[in-house]
């Protein structure tokens, strides 16, 4: 037991070689300490940080916000966006429409303005009668006279 076994030497040599290859791969993954100074941290990002084209961060955020807001407003104007309403608002709008319809219905029954402004018993200025209206009036007068004559007999 204390002695070496026969044929064990080459096996140990093979195992040692495999172990050396593995240790060499692991050693390549280890980071070597650097003697270079550490990289400085970038300055903190504030609203006065110059982003690009000599504009500060708050300039860029403001311009971007205005651009997005203008797109939203344009889309809402082009497409009829429906804003959700409360039940009270819906009922109030319904009552307004109903009242407006009743008002227009009543307004249709009102006579024209020139009929409303006439005073009974007042004579109108006569317009020039056309030939047709004169002929009709003559016929009516003749009928009225014929009735009167029949009534007298």
Backbone torsions as a table, in degrees:
resi	resn	phi	psi	omega
1	UNK	NA	-34.7	178.6
2	UNK	-78.1	-14.4	-177.9
3	UNK	-92.6	168.7	178.6
4	UNK	-84.0	149.3	177.5
5	UNK	-87.1	151.3	178.3
6	UNK	-72.4	137.5	178.4
7	UNK	84.6	3.3	-178.4
8	UNK	-83.1	-19.0	-178.0
9	UNK	-64.5	-50.0	-179.4
10	UNK	-65.3	-32.3	179.8
11	UNK	-66.2	-39.2	177.5
12	UNK	-67.8	-36.2	-179.2
13	UNK	-67.1	-41.5	178.7
14	UNK	-65.3	-44.4	178.3
15	UNK	-63.5	-39.5	178.7
16	UNK	-65.3	-39.2	179.7
17	UNK	-65.3	-43.2	179.1
18	UNK	-63.2	-40.8	178.7
19	UNK	-65.2	-37.1	178.3
20	UNK	-64.9	-40.2	179.1
21	UNK	-64.8	-43.4	179.4
22	UNK	-63.6	-43.0	-179.8
23	UNK	-66.5	-33.2	178.4
24	UNK	-67.5	-38.0	177.6
25	UNK	-66.8	-39.5	-179.9
26	UNK	-70.3	-37.6	-179.0
27	UNK	-65.6	-29.2	178.2
28	UNK	-70.3	-23.9	-179.4
29	UNK	-85.1	-15.8	179.4
30	UNK	-70.5	140.3	-179.4
31	UNK	-85.4	129.4	177.6
32	UNK	-82.1	134.3	177.5
33	UNK	-64.2	138.0	-176.8
34	UNK	-99.7	148.3	178.0
35	UNK	-97.3	-2.5	179.6
36	UNK	-73.3	150.7	179.4
37	UNK	-69.3	150.4	-179.2
38	UNK	-65.9	151.3	179.5
39	UNK	-67.7	140.1	179.7
40	UNK	-73.4	148.3	178.8
41	UNK	-73.4	143.7	177.5
42	UNK	-68.8	152.5	-179.1
43	UNK	-64.9	151.1	-178.5
44	UNK	-65.5	148.4	-177.8
45	UNK	-82.1	116.5	178.9
46	UNK	-123.1	176.2	-178.9
47	UNK	-70.0	-17.3	179.9
48	UNK	-96.1	6.4	178.8
49	UNK	-70.5	132.1	178.0
50	UNK	-78.1	122.7	-176.3
51	UNK	-93.4	-64.4	176.2
52	UNK	-158.6	159.2	-178.6
53	UNK	52.9	34.9	177.9
54	UNK	60.4	28.4	176.9
55	UNK	-106.7	141.9	178.3
56	UNK	-79.5	168.2	-177.6
57	UNK	-62.8	-39.2	-178.0
58	UNK	-70.6	-27.0	173.7
59	UNK	-64.1	-47.5	-177.7
60	UNK	-63.8	-43.8	179.5
61	UNK	-63.6	-41.9	178.9
62	UNK	-63.6	-45.4	179.6
63	UNK	-64.1	-42.4	179.3
64	UNK	-64.3	-41.2	179.4
65	UNK	-63.9	-43.3	177.9
66	UNK	-62.9	-39.5	178.4
67	UNK	-62.5	-47.0	179.8
68	UNK	-64.7	-42.0	179.6
69	UNK	-63.3	-40.8	178.9
70	UNK	-66.0	-36.2	176.8
71	UNK	-65.5	-43.3	179.8
72	UNK	-63.2	-44.7	-179.7
73	UNK	-63.6	-42.9	179.2
74	UNK	-62.0	-44.6	179.9
75	UNK	-65.1	-37.8	179.1
76	UNK	-68.7	-30.7	177.7
77	UNK	-76.7	-37.5	-179.0
78	UNK	-71.2	-47.1	179.4
79	UNK	-101.5	133.6	-177.9
80	UNK	-73.0	96.1	-178.9
81	UNK	-79.5	132.8	177.5
82	UNK	-95.0	124.4	178.9
83	UNK	-93.6	129.2	179.9
84	UNK	-61.2	137.1	-177.9
85	UNK	-120.5	163.5	177.7
86	UNK	-82.7	167.4	-179.5
87	UNK	-63.8	-38.6	179.1
88	UNK	-60.8	-43.6	-179.9
89	UNK	-64.2	-40.6	179.5
90	UNK	-63.8	-44.3	-179.6
91	UNK	-67.1	-39.5	178.9
92	UNK	-63.8	-40.3	178.8
93	UNK	-65.7	-38.9	177.6
94	UNK	-62.1	-44.3	179.4
95	UNK	-65.0	-36.2	177.2
96	UNK	-63.4	-44.1	179.2
97	UNK	-63.8	-41.5	-179.8
98	UNK	-63.5	-43.9	179.2
99	UNK	-64.8	-39.9	179.4
100	UNK	-64.8	-38.9	178.4
101	UNK	-66.1	-42.3	178.1
102	UNK	-62.6	-39.9	179.7
103	UNK	-63.3	-45.4	-179.5
104	UNK	-67.5	-34.6	177.2
105	UNK	-64.3	-43.0	179.0
106	UNK	-68.3	-34.9	-179.2
107	UNK	-65.9	-30.7	178.4
108	UNK	-68.6	-25.5	-179.0
109	UNK	-83.4	-12.5	-180.0
110	UNK	-73.5	133.1	179.3
111	UNK	-67.8	162.6	-179.8
112	UNK	-60.0	158.7	-174.0
113	UNK	-63.6	-37.4	-177.4
114	UNK	-67.2	-28.3	175.9
115	UNK	-74.6	-32.1	-179.9
116	UNK	-73.7	-28.8	-175.9
117	UNK	-88.8	-6.0	178.1
118	UNK	-71.6	139.3	176.4
119	UNK	-101.8	126.7	-178.5
120	UNK	-61.5	141.0	178.4
121	UNK	88.6	-9.9	179.9
122	UNK	-86.9	136.5	-179.9
123	UNK	-88.6	143.3	179.4
124	UNK	-91.5	155.1	172.4
125	UNK	-72.8	130.1	-176.5
126	UNK	-81.1	140.3	175.6
127	UNK	-86.3	164.7	174.9
128	UNK	-65.0	127.8	179.6
129	UNK	-80.2	139.5	175.7
130	UNK	-81.5	170.7	-177.1
131	UNK	-62.3	-39.3	-178.6
132	UNK	-64.8	-44.6	-178.0
133	UNK	-69.0	-32.6	177.7
134	UNK	-66.4	-42.1	-179.7
135	UNK	-64.0	-39.5	179.8
136	UNK	-66.6	-42.3	180.0
137	UNK	-64.4	-38.2	179.2
138	UNK	-63.9	-43.2	179.1
139	UNK	-62.7	-42.7	179.5
140	UNK	-64.0	-40.8	179.0
141	UNK	-63.6	-40.9	179.3
142	UNK	-64.5	-39.3	178.3
143	UNK	-65.3	-43.4	179.9
144	UNK	-62.4	-40.9	179.1
145	UNK	-66.5	-37.0	179.5
146	UNK	-66.3	-37.9	179.8
147	UNK	-67.5	-40.9	-179.4
148	UNK	-62.5	-42.1	179.7
149	UNK	-64.3	-40.0	178.7
150	UNK	-66.8	-37.2	-179.0
151	UNK	-70.5	-28.2	180.0
152	UNK	-77.6	-31.9	-177.3
153	UNK	-73.3	NA	NA
